[in-house]
């Protein structure tokens, strides 16, 4: 029977790999193509499966996967990944995106066919965009806990989905916040009143009583 085979190579001029560069900031990365990688600059892992299909994984000197190339007969399917200077994955261009680059140009391809990611100062996702969709925003605290999310539909309605935590770091309340301004994340801690077995939040600091709808409570113990 057939078996899988793996070979370790470097990139050649015959099988070129596009060089995508990410500039800008974590919160707003920008993508551009800077030609192609020089010969021998990338490590290439060649995998041949039992049916003879070939897959090539191109990795840069930082160990980041830049390109996954799948070859099946006459079909070559390329998926590219581009990272910022902090090693965050910012753009994924699937085969359809690469195919349309020549005719549509990079900006339209980014909008219609590319996965895009933005980050905060602690390298958490601050926003992500699926192909052809609008941005979804995320806000975290300093411990990396998700506090707020907002998709395009919610943004149009001035709504945020909020996640509240207790002093033990457990998520205790999920709710929709209705208001034009982003909720103040510094006042999203909830205290547990053991005597009355209920959760309290500071209405003085975070006056959201009339602005919270569709709440659901997580109970512990």
C-alpha positions in Angstrom: 0.0 0.0 0.0 0.9 3.6 -0.3 2.2 5.6 2.6 2.7 9.3 3.4 6.1 10.8 2.7 7.7 14.0 4.0 10.6 15.9 2.6 12.4 19.0 3.9 13.4 21.6 1.3 13.9 25.3 0.7 12.0 27.6 -1.6 13.1 27.7 -5.3 12.7 30.2 -8.1 10.5 27.6 -9.9 7.9 27.5 -7.0 7.7 31.1 -6.0 6.2 32.4 -2.7 4.7 35.9 -2.6 6.2 38.2 0.0 3.4 40.0 1.9 4.4 42.8 4.3 2.3 44.1 7.2 2.8 47.7 8.3 0.7 50.1 10.3 -0.3 49.4 13.9 -1.7 46.5 15.9 -5.1 48.3 15.9 -4.9 49.0 12.1 -2.5 46.7 10.2 -1.9 47.4 6.5 -1.1 44.7 3.9 1.1 45.1 0.8 2.9 42.7 -1.5 6.6 43.3 -1.9 7.3 40.8 -4.7 8.5 37.3 -3.9 10.8 35.7 -1.3 14.4 35.2 -2.4 15.5 31.6 -3.3 16.5 29.6 -0.2 15.0 32.1 2.3 12.1 29.8 3.4 11.9 26.3 4.8 9.5 24.1 2.9 7.9 20.9 4.2 6.7 18.6 1.4 4.0 16.1 2.3 2.7 13.5 -0.1 -0.4 11.6 1.0 -1.5 8.1 0.1 -3.3 9.3 -3.0 -0.3 11.2 -4.3 -1.6 14.7 -3.4 1.2 17.1 -2.5 1.1 19.8 0.2 3.9 22.3 0.7 4.2 24.3 3.9 6.5 27.4 3.6 7.9 28.7 6.9 10.0 31.8 7.5 13.1 32.2 9.7 10.8 33.1 12.7 9.0 29.8 12.4 5.8 31.4 11.0 3.8 29.6 8.4 3.7 31.9 5.4 2.1 29.7 2.7 0.2 26.4 2.5 0.3 25.1 -1.1 -1.9 22.2 -2.1 -1.3 20.5 -5.5 -3.8 18.0 -6.9 -3.2 17.2 -10.6 -3.2 20.5 -12.5 -4.8 22.5 -9.6 -2.6 24.5 -7.2 -4.3 26.1 -4.2 -2.4 28.7 -2.2 -3.3 30.0 1.2 -1.1 32.8 2.5 -0.7 34.1 6.1 0.8 37.5 7.0 2.0 38.6 10.4 2.9 41.9 12.1 6.2 42.6 13.8 4.9 41.1 17.1 4.1 37.8 15.5 0.3 38.3 15.4 -1.5 36.8 12.5 -3.2 39.7 10.7 -4.3 38.5 7.3 -5.2 35.1 5.8 -5.6 35.0 2.1 -7.3 31.8 0.9 -7.0 30.4 -2.6 -9.9 32.5 -4.0 -8.3 35.7 -2.7 -5.0 34.8 -4.5 -6.8 33.9 -7.6 -8.6 37.3 -7.7 -5.6 39.5 -6.9 -4.7 40.1 -10.5 -8.2 41.2 -11.7 -9.6 42.9 -8.6 -6.5 44.4 -6.9 -5.4 44.0 -3.2 -7.9 46.3 -1.6 -11.0 44.6 -3.0 -9.5 41.2 -2.3 -9.0 42.2 1.3 -12.6 43.3 1.6 -14.3 40.4 -0.2 -12.1 37.3 0.3 -9.6 37.8 3.2 -9.7 37.0 6.9 -8.4 40.1 8.8 -7.5 40.5 12.5 -6.6 43.5 14.7 -5.1 43.4 18.2 -4.9 45.5 21.4 -1.7 46.4 23.3 -1.7 42.9 25.0 -2.1 41.1 21.7 -5.7 40.1 22.2 -8.0 40.2 19.2 -9.6 43.7 19.2 -11.4 43.1 15.9 -11.8 40.4 13.3 -13.4 40.4 9.9 -14.5 37.4 7.9 -14.5 37.5 4.1 -17.3 39.7 2.7 -18.5 40.5 6.2 -18.1 43.6 8.4 -15.9 44.0 11.5 -16.7 42.4 14.9 -15.0 44.3 17.8 -13.8 42.9 21.1 -12.6 44.5 24.3 -10.6 42.7 27.0 -9.3 43.6 30.5 -5.7 43.5 31.5 -6.0 39.8 32.5 -7.2 38.9 28.9 -10.8 38.3 29.9 -13.4 39.2 27.2 -15.6 42.1 28.5 -17.4 43.4 25.4 -18.2 42.4 21.8 -20.0 44.3 19.1 -20.8 43.2 15.6 -22.0 45.5 12.8 -25.7 44.9 13.5 -25.2 45.8 17.2 -23.1 48.8 16.3 -25.9 50.2 14.1 -28.3 49.8 17.2 -25.8 51.3 19.7 -25.6 48.0 21.5 -22.8 46.0 23.1 -22.7 42.4 24.5 -21.2 42.6 28.0 -19.5 39.9 30.1 -19.2 40.6 33.9 -16.9 38.8 36.3 -16.8 38.3 40.0 -13.7 38.8 42.3 -12.6 35.2 41.6 -12.5 35.9 37.9 -15.5 33.8 37.1 -18.0 35.1 34.4 -21.2 35.7 36.3 -23.4 37.9 34.1 -23.9 38.2 30.3 -26.0 41.1 29.1 -26.7 43.5 26.2 -25.8 47.1 27.0 -28.0 49.7 25.2 -26.2 53.0 24.8 -24.3 55.2 22.3 -21.0 55.2 24.3 -18.8 52.1 24.9 -19.4 50.9 28.5 -16.6 51.8 31.0 -14.8 48.5 31.4 -13.2 49.6 34.7 -16.5 49.2 36.5 -17.5 45.8 35.2 -16.7 43.8 38.4 -19.6 42.2 40.2 -19.5 41.5 44.0 -21.2 38.4 45.4 -23.4 39.0 48.4 -23.1 35.7 50.2 -25.7 36.6 52.8 -28.4 37.2 50.3 -26.9 34.8 47.6 -27.0 37.5 44.9 -24.6 39.5 42.8 -24.3 43.3 43.1 -22.7 45.8 40.8 -21.8 49.4 41.6 -24.6 51.4 40.1 -22.9 54.6 41.3 -19.8 53.9 39.2 -21.5 52.0 36.4 -25.1 53.3 36.1 -26.3 50.6 33.7 -29.5 49.5 35.5 -31.8 50.9 32.9 -29.5 50.1 30.0 -29.0 46.4 30.5 -31.3 44.1 28.6 -31.5 40.3 28.1 -29.3 39.4 31.1 -28.4 35.9 31.9 -26.7 34.8 35.1 -24.0 32.1 35.7 -24.3 30.6 39.2 -21.5 28.9 41.1 -21.6 26.8 44.2 
